[in-house]
Amino acid sequence: MRMMKKTLMGVGVLVVAGGYLLSQYWFHLPGIISNLVSPIAAHQTVVWEQGPAEPQSAGGMGEQPPNVLLIVVDDLGFNDITFYGGGVGKGSVPTPQIDSIAAQGIHFSRGYTGNASCAPSRAALLTGRYPTRVGFEFTPASPQFMKMISGDSFKEENAENYPDPGSLGLPGSELTLPEVLKEKGYHSLAIGKWHLGYNDGLTPNDQGFDEFLGLLGGGGLYLEQDDPEVVNSKQTFDPIDRFLWPNLPYAVRFNRGERFKPDSHMTDYLSREAIKAIEANRNRPFFMYLSYNAPHTPLQSEKRDYDALSHIEDHTERTYAGMIRGLDRGIGQVLAALEKNGLSDNTMVIFTSDNGGADYLGLPDVNKPYRGWKMTLFEGGIRTPYFIRWPEKIAAGSQYKSPVAHIDIFSTVLAAAGLEAPADRVIDGRDILATALDPKQPPLDRPLFWRSGGYKVVQQDGWKLQLLEHNGKTWLFNLNEDPTEQNNLSTSHPEKLSQLREVLYSLDGQMVEPLWPSLADAPRAIDYTIDKLPDTDYETVIWEN
């Protein structure tokens, strides 16, 4: 009897302890379950499909169309590169390779993303359509994750019948760049972050890409946390960061295969595989979507990069700077591979970021001089470096000052390949090179539109209206005179406010309902990182996702 009592007491202690641990660490469960359902195998060598032994023109006739290398980085702040005079560590971490794309081609000084968060921007990039025209309004996320990070703003009513997150993605009915480029014989490769759906029918191989290597979800670890070659920086004040560390895998997939471990820091690994893919396809036209997950959190720098930046005192900033340093080096290696294989002159290289830098880094200068962050539609959330290099067609040192956006990449690439944009659907983007490279062409005259639930924005002729339907708040800025959005003119310019409101709702009426509901109406500070919110009142937007 005494032994039984001890046993029952032991079981009780375990139950209580287990309940406590579950209450404190339940957010570790998604990663544990994922690893049980889909174990991560040891490193595997990727063998890219080999193109022809000799150069071939598309369709066997005429001049070979340009190769296209679309480089998209993740959550890059406008001030993270040195081309515009900024840079991490007060400009002490140069980005010569990224800068070279602009210096050797054209830079669009008013380049805009498709959205202020990851996935909708990627939908815009690959379809040439506003993500809200497609119904891809919100970044897919599980209700459990959204509840953890959004607190009181979580929408319980929308979570009850929320779809399987794996089923949320770019509809197969949409035409993507690689699908249209097939008409010209392009071989298309996606390397890196996908984030447009991971169930059958939604993966890169289902959306026109011939080969895929990377991460189907929104991110991953760059190295194992205890690897001696990595330096980690954990933002304990950030609920997103606390969720990412135990749940993101250090793993990739090749085509439809199972997950396996890379053999180096993720940024380095993706760069080296991109080089191998370029070599395999050097004799046929290819479209490569090189989608780095850097410098998105979790922050993990290669130790060699961290060690090289001892002058940066703040650990988080130094880790982040190390990631930027490694990213720039990797991009330089990919550009060198184009040169080595004789492809530089006839390859269109496009560089951009999916959105601006995030407030949850705790680094105040990433989007300097612009206000706002990722998850706001202020310039800091949607203004991005936007460069195109194509030596055969674009003179070095070119610049275009009119607004362009992610939606324009689709039409611009198709025009370069000698293809018409699809006529069976609205394509919102334009061939921006046709305008930017012809001095006789007038500036692009069209509004640009963004929407995240009741947070709606339009920009036209240098004027920008931001509108929150949740509380009636409006911001009106003349970006021609006030590019950093300091002076709200909504009360002093009622006629302009009315005019832009009409344009906004005209475009809004053309969009479709979201394919899945938002799970939160989260307030985001415009001018402060989340670890430095003041005790006094401050301006916020309401970001729906």
Secondary structure, DSSP 8 states (H G I E B T S, - for coil): -HHHHHHHHHHHHHHHHHHHHHHHHGGGHHHHHHHHHS--B-----------SS---GGGSSS---EEEEEEESS--GGGSTTTT--HHHHTS--HHHHHHHHTSEEETTEE-S-SSHHHHHHHHHHSS-HHHHT--S----HHHHHHHHGGGB-HHHHTT---GGG-S--TTS--HHHHHGGGT-EEEEEEE--S--STTSSGGGTT-SEEEEESSS---SS-TT-TTEEEE--TT-HHHHHHHHH--S-BEETT---B--SS-HHHHHHHHHHHHHHHTTTS-EEEEEE--TTSSSEEEEHHHHHTTTT--SHHHHHHHHHHHHHHHHHHHHHHHHHHTT-STTEEEEEEESS---GGG--TTTTTTS---TTS-SHHHHB---EEE-TTTS-TTEEE-S-EETHHHHHHHHHHTT----SSS------HHHHHT-TTS------EEEEETTEEEEEETTEEEEEETTT--EEEEETTT-TT-----TTT-HHHHHHHHHHHHHHHTTS---SS---BEEEEESSS-TTS--SS---EEEEE-
